[in-house]
Amino acid sequence: MGGGTKVMTSETGPWAEQKPYLLAAFDQAKKLYNKGSPAYYPAETLAGFDPAQTAAQQATLGYAMGPRAARQQQAAEQSLVQGLSGQIDPNAYNPMANALQQQVMGNLKGNILPGLRDQLMTSGQQGGSSRNDLIQNKAIANAVQSGMTKPLADMYTNAYNQAQQRAVQSGQLYPGMMNAPMSMYDSIAGVGKDRRAMTQAAMDKAMQKYQYESTAPMQSLANYMNMIQGNYGGQTTQTTPGPSGLQNMSSIVGMIGSLAGLSDRRVKENVKRVGTHKGMGVYDFNYLWSPKKHRGMMAQEVEKKKPEAVFEISGLKGINYDKV
């Protein structure tokens, strides 16, 4: 007999037990798809500044840019410049200088000059001579030097030294005085930072919960599909050179058997039971004329329980699976 080509189409499907579960899963997947993706988390995702942080920031800016810090800086600079330059306010020492002057003048008039005149008279020296003037001027100079000039010099020297010390102290105290409020504001900001971190942690937890609840249906469906996974079936088509003679007849019988649901035990080999359906066995096998694997039932076995589901073609038994 002539050759030619032959086209063989083989179809396999899921087990009957799988079908309702697969249909339910596909229906649920379609509903979830039509529903669309979950909405983005609707609440706040970033914690703002805590009130303590805001207060610390405002206080820091108010202090750094306010009049208090400016006055402190100005006073410290003035004290430092004044001390280093040796400037002393003379008006502060006028009362003491006046007191010393009065004391010297009183001592001169009441004690030194009268005593000097008595001394000159006793010695026989007349007043008004140049020698007497020299003696008198010297006595006045000594009185002024010891009673007024030296004390004032010492006083101004001490004042200068004290001004220098105050300048150094001002330079040392200035950073501490300026930074004291800043340290307090930093402590307040630290409290706010901790509280803000706690608020952010609560937001993150809420977002995780929302994400879990939003995607729970899809995750459940994925888990469901994993539990019923398996070979869902498919279709293959193969075109090969056509045989001749008995081979051609065998192929025609095989093709008819495949298309008509031929399930006669006599045309199958490498039969292996893999399951049960309604008390009847389900088997993996291949037909005698093809190494391709198939899965199905045995017509002889089905005929015993469901004879209405079995038919014959040229003496070979087949199964109508819709009636099983």
Secondary structure, 3 states (H helix, E strand, C coil): CCCCEEEEEEEECCCCCCHHHHHHHHHHHHHHHHHCCCCCCCCCCCCCCCHHHHHHHHHHHHHHHCHHHHHHHHHHHHHHHHHHHCCCCHHHHHHHHHHHHHHHHHHHHHHHHHHHHHHHHHHCCCCCCHHHHHHHHHHHHHHHHHHHHHHHHHHHHHHHHHHHHHHHHHHHHHHHHHHHHHHHHHHHHHHHHHHHHHHHHHHHHHHHHHHHHHHHHHHHHHHHHHHCCCCCCEEEEEEEECCCHHHHHHHHHHHHHHHCCECCHHHEEEEEEEEEECCEEEEEEEECCCCCCEEECCHHHHHHHCHHHEEEECCEEEECHHHC
